[in-house]
Every structure is written in structure tokens, then in C-alpha cells.
């Protein structure tokens, strides 16, 4: 059998849970592209060798997920601005034989809000729950959109302070106890923690103190409607789930590897939703 002309991948450890092959497979079929996108499980101790053999194995690039994002950051020859700002790489590609690394998580976050809450960036201060890698991507995107008041809330204040120092002007660090006060004039609340993820039903924050115009986003997408989003919706606030971030972050990589900029459509979302949860549990939009 002849090898397909264009090859890409997603790698992590483990990786079988990834929906990326479904997303990219949908776009490959939609655009009639002779290409492939496969999930490859690579243990951390083998990651450097994996990177070194990518081009020889015919790959144009691919995606990198947990636990390899920081190793990819260190292992590429060149990085884009977003990767440098965030400190992690989730997308790889070759330019003139040179391995580049980029980060599209911030793009995915902002594009998701653009799709489902147009005008969100003008709403006012943003409160970001969490201080991990996802929070870095969110803060990078918020600063890129011109938000001048970004408030990081984290259980361990020292980690929030690290992010404040990393991103500089307009970013502040706060303990959990300050959350209620910080929400009073916030226009956007973003949860980047695992609270609310399937099997963890805790409320990441109580949205009752938010003003009526606020948007609430949870980057968790399993379940689609987390306890935070359910509480915000019950209050009549605009809510945005995390699935769109996953779908939109995939767009730039596909364009680099396969030469076509794909669209995040209702058809694609429905395909992934059907794989994530039984239809009876899909929240009303």
C-alpha cells in the first residue's frame, strides 16, 4: 500500500483518550486530502528520540499533549511568540527542514469565546481560576486581546504570583478567599482548574456575585456542562463550555500540515459531542 502523502500525529502518554484524530480525520475527509493523522503513545524517556526522527519518518508535524509540552518547548529549534510567552509547545511543524514549535491553546480559547460570546473582550476585568499551563495560555490570549485587568486566583498563592510576574502589567495574583470580592465587577470568569471535571463535582467558584453582563467559561469539556456553568446558567449568565477551545486550537496546525484552513462547524462539534457523552446528557444550548 502506498504511503499517504501528508502525515501528522498527536503524541502524549497516555494518548488513546485523545479526540484529535477524530477532529483532524473529519477535516481530512471533508477536504478530500490524501493524508493521515494518528495518535502515537510516546513515553517521556523516548520523547527526544521521537522528535529527532520525525522528518525521517515522513511527518510534516503534529500535536503534543500531556506530559510532553514542556519537553517539546525545549526540544524544538525555533518557537513562535505564543509558545515563548506560554512556556509550552502543543504544535510542531517543519520550515525549510527546521523543527518549529508553537502554542495554539490561547488561540483556541479566544476563538471559542468569539464564536459563542461575541464582544466578550470588552466586558471588563477577567478572573482566571488556576495557575497551571492552561492558565498561562488563557492569560496570554487575554493580554493579546487588550484586557488590562486580569486577576489570577489560585489555591497556592505563590503559583499565582509566578504568573503575575511572568506576564507583568495588568495581571494580579490573589488567594481563594478573595474570589467573591474579585467577581463583583468582573466581565469574564474562566476556570482553568480540574474542579468540575468528570468525577470531581466541586464548584470552581460561586458565580452569584458576578454582574449580569458577565460571561462564564470553563475550559473543562467532560462534562460539557460543569457545576460552574450550570450555576452560572441558572443565574441567567452567558456560559461557554470548553469544547470549542479544543476544536479551535486544532485549526492552525491542520493548516500548516495539510495546506487548508479548516472551519469549526456545528457538524464537527456534534461529532465530538456524540463521542463524549450520551445524547441524553448533552446540555441545552
PyMOL commands that set and color helices and strands:
alter all, ss='L'
color gray80, all
select helices_A, chain A and resi 20-30+44-52+69-75+81-86+105-116+120-122+133-144+157-167+176-183+207-209+227-234+243-249+251-258+266-276+279-281
alter helices_A, ss='H'
color red, helices_A
select strands_A, chain A and resi 6-12+35-41+59-64+78-79+91-95+98-102+125-129+150-153+171-174+186-191+215-218+238-240
alter strands_A, ss='S'
color yellow, strands_A
deselect
rebuild
show_as cartoon
